[in-house]
Amino acid sequence: MSTLDVFNHNIPVESSFGYSQAIKSDDLVHVSGQLSFSEDGEFLHAGDTIAQLKQTYAWMDKVLAHYGATRNQIVSQTLYVVNLRENFEATAQANVNYFGDHRPVSTILGVPDLGFPDQVIEIAFIIDMKLPA
């Protein structure tokens, strides 16, 4: 029988919306959409795609660190981007910079809006702990 390892950033939206940032079950970690929050849960960088991407990847790294995982163990990601055509190039470049030579499967979706005013990016992903770090 597997046990769940649940991770949260301990920010207010987790309780008010009723979700966890990540849940590990056996060798897979399913990670909720990460976005541009401050340490106290304030949404940061409204309307600034590049700054939101940097902050979002920093939160992704916190999830990875909690599980002792690396970017090389991310097997799948889904990116939600407001104004995709306008923000595609910046998002693609940030993605390449974040992953380097590692290439997880990826889906990028253009969406009309996200949960916070002027939120541009949200990234959900799956980690496979069996893969080499």
C-alpha positions as CSV (number, residue, x, y, z in Angstrom):
1,M,0.0,0.0,0.0
2,S,1.4,3.4,-0.9
3,T,1.4,6.4,1.3
4,L,0.9,10.0,0.2
5,D,3.6,12.6,0.7
6,V,1.8,16.0,0.5
7,F,3.7,19.2,0.0
8,N,2.5,22.8,0.4
9,H,4.2,26.2,0.3
10,N,2.0,27.2,3.3
11,I,0.5,30.2,1.6
12,P,-3.1,31.3,2.2
13,V,-4.5,30.4,-1.2
14,E,-3.9,26.7,-0.5
15,S,-6.4,26.8,2.3
16,S,-8.8,29.2,0.7
17,F,-9.0,27.3,-2.6
18,G,-8.6,23.8,-0.9
19,Y,-5.6,22.3,-2.7
20,S,-2.1,21.0,-2.2
21,Q,1.0,22.0,-4.2
22,A,2.2,18.4,-4.8
23,I,1.3,14.8,-3.9
24,K,3.8,12.0,-4.2
25,S,2.3,8.5,-4.6
26,D,4.8,5.7,-5.1
27,D,7.4,7.1,-7.6
28,L,5.3,9.8,-9.2
29,V,4.9,13.4,-7.9
30,H,1.9,15.3,-9.3
31,V,2.4,19.0,-9.0
32,S,-0.3,21.7,-9.1
33,G,0.1,24.7,-11.3
34,Q,2.9,26.8,-10.0
35,L,2.8,30.6,-10.4
36,S,4.4,33.8,-9.3
37,F,3.9,34.1,-5.5
38,S,5.9,35.8,-2.8
39,E,6.9,33.8,0.3
40,D,3.8,35.1,2.1
41,G,1.4,34.2,-0.8
42,E,1.0,37.5,-2.5
43,F,0.8,37.4,-6.3
44,L,3.8,39.1,-7.8
45,H,4.7,40.7,-11.1
46,A,1.2,41.4,-12.5
47,G,1.4,41.6,-16.3
48,D,5.2,41.0,-16.5
49,T,5.7,37.7,-18.3
50,I,9.4,37.3,-17.8
51,A,9.4,38.1,-14.1
52,Q,6.4,35.8,-13.6
53,L,8.3,33.0,-15.4
54,K,11.4,33.5,-13.2
55,Q,9.3,33.4,-10.0
56,T,7.3,30.4,-11.2
57,Y,10.4,28.4,-11.9
58,A,11.7,29.3,-8.5
59,W,8.6,27.8,-6.9
60,M,9.0,24.7,-9.1
61,D,12.6,24.4,-7.7
62,K,11.1,24.5,-4.2
63,V,8.9,21.5,-5.0
64,L,11.8,19.6,-6.5
65,A,14.0,20.3,-3.5
66,H,11.3,19.0,-1.1
67,Y,11.3,15.7,-2.9
68,G,15.0,15.6,-3.4
69,A,14.4,15.6,-7.2
70,T,15.9,17.5,-10.1
71,R,14.7,19.1,-13.3
72,N,15.9,16.0,-15.1
73,Q,13.2,14.0,-13.3
74,I,10.3,16.1,-14.7
75,V,8.7,14.0,-17.3
76,S,5.7,16.1,-18.2
77,Q,4.6,19.7,-18.0
78,T,1.5,21.7,-18.9
79,L,2.0,25.4,-19.4
80,Y,-1.0,27.8,-19.3
81,V,-0.3,31.1,-21.0
82,V,-2.5,34.2,-21.4
83,N,-2.1,35.9,-24.8
84,L,-0.1,32.9,-26.0
85,R,0.9,34.4,-29.4
86,E,2.2,37.5,-27.7
87,N,4.0,35.5,-24.9
88,F,5.1,32.4,-26.8
89,E,8.7,33.4,-27.5
90,A,9.4,34.6,-24.0
91,T,7.8,31.4,-22.6
92,A,9.7,29.1,-25.0
93,Q,13.1,30.8,-24.2
94,A,12.5,30.6,-20.4
95,N,11.5,26.9,-20.8
96,V,14.8,26.2,-22.7
97,N,16.8,28.1,-20.1
98,Y,15.1,26.2,-17.2
99,F,15.5,22.7,-18.6
100,G,18.8,23.0,-20.7
101,D,19.3,19.7,-22.6
102,H,16.5,17.9,-20.7
103,R,13.2,17.9,-22.7
104,P,10.1,16.7,-20.8
105,V,6.9,16.2,-22.8
106,S,5.1,19.5,-22.8
107,T,1.8,20.9,-23.6
108,I,1.3,24.7,-23.9
109,L,-2.2,26.1,-23.8
110,G,-3.3,29.6,-24.6
111,V,-6.0,30.6,-22.1
112,P,-8.2,33.7,-21.8
113,D,-7.2,34.3,-18.2
114,L,-5.9,32.7,-15.1
115,G,-6.8,33.0,-11.4
116,F,-5.2,36.3,-10.5
117,P,-5.5,39.7,-12.3
118,D,-2.7,40.0,-14.9
119,Q,-1.5,36.5,-14.2
120,V,0.2,35.4,-17.4
121,I,1.7,32.0,-16.7
122,E,1.0,28.8,-14.7
123,I,2.9,25.5,-15.0
124,A,1.9,22.1,-13.7
125,F,4.2,19.1,-13.9
126,I,4.9,15.5,-13.1
127,I,8.1,14.1,-11.6
128,D,9.2,10.5,-11.9
129,M,11.4,9.7,-8.9
130,K,12.7,6.5,-10.6
131,L,14.6,8.5,-13.2
132,P,18.2,9.4,-12.6
133,A,18.7,12.8,-11.0
